[in-house]
Amino acid sequence: MKCKICGEKIRTIFLNKILGTYIKDKSGKVVVVCSSCQKKLGNDREKILSEAK
């Protein structure tokens, strides 16, 4: 999986859990964000969705 903001590959851990987060936009599509982008943008959902490609 790749981060929708920076495009880097997201690392997975045990049982294919990602080191990041899943966020749903208004249309119901899932946006995958890595942990470094999440730290950089904070936990503001709207800011993360506006930065996603």
Backbone torsions as a table, in degrees:
resi	resn	phi	psi	omega
1	MET	NA	147.3	179.2
2	LYS	-119.2	148.4	177.6
3	CYS	-69.5	135.7	-179.2
4	LYS	-77.1	-10.0	-179.4
5	ILE	-98.2	-56.6	-175.5
6	CYS	-97.9	-18.6	177.6
7	GLY	85.0	1.8	179.3
8	GLU	-78.9	155.2	178.3
9	LYS	-70.8	134.0	-179.6
10	ILE	-89.5	130.2	179.5
11	ARG	-71.7	146.2	176.6
12	THR	-114.0	153.7	178.0
13	ILE	-119.0	-162.0	-177.0
14	PHE	-49.3	134.3	-179.8
15	LEU	60.5	32.9	176.4
16	ASN	58.0	31.4	172.5
17	LYS	-80.2	142.5	-176.6
18	ILE	-92.9	155.1	172.7
19	LEU	-93.3	77.7	-176.9
20	GLY	175.6	-149.9	-178.0
21	THR	-146.5	157.4	173.2
22	TYR	-106.3	134.4	177.1
23	ILE	-131.8	133.5	176.5
24	LYS	-93.9	135.3	175.2
25	ASP	-87.3	-175.8	-175.0
26	LYS	-65.1	-29.0	-179.9
27	SER	-84.0	-4.9	177.4
28	GLY	96.9	0.1	177.9
29	LYS	-77.0	145.3	-178.8
30	VAL	-90.5	129.0	176.9
31	VAL	-109.0	127.6	-178.6
32	VAL	-101.9	127.8	-177.2
33	VAL	-127.3	134.6	179.1
34	CYS	-75.6	165.1	-175.4
35	SER	-68.5	-32.2	180.0
36	SER	-69.5	-38.6	176.3
37	CYS	-69.7	-34.8	178.2
38	GLN	-65.4	-39.9	177.2
39	LYS	-66.8	-40.8	-177.4
40	LYS	-65.5	-40.4	-176.8
41	LEU	-93.7	-6.6	-177.3
42	GLY	79.8	-172.1	-178.9
43	ASN	-96.9	22.5	179.0
44	ASP	-78.9	111.6	-175.5
45	ARG	-61.0	-44.1	-178.0
46	GLU	-66.0	-37.5	179.3
47	LYS	-66.9	-40.8	179.3
48	ILE	-65.3	-43.1	-180.0
49	LEU	-66.8	-33.1	178.7
50	SER	-71.2	-27.9	179.3
51	GLU	-84.0	-18.8	-177.1
52	ALA	-68.0	142.6	-178.2
53	LYS	-81.1	NA	NA
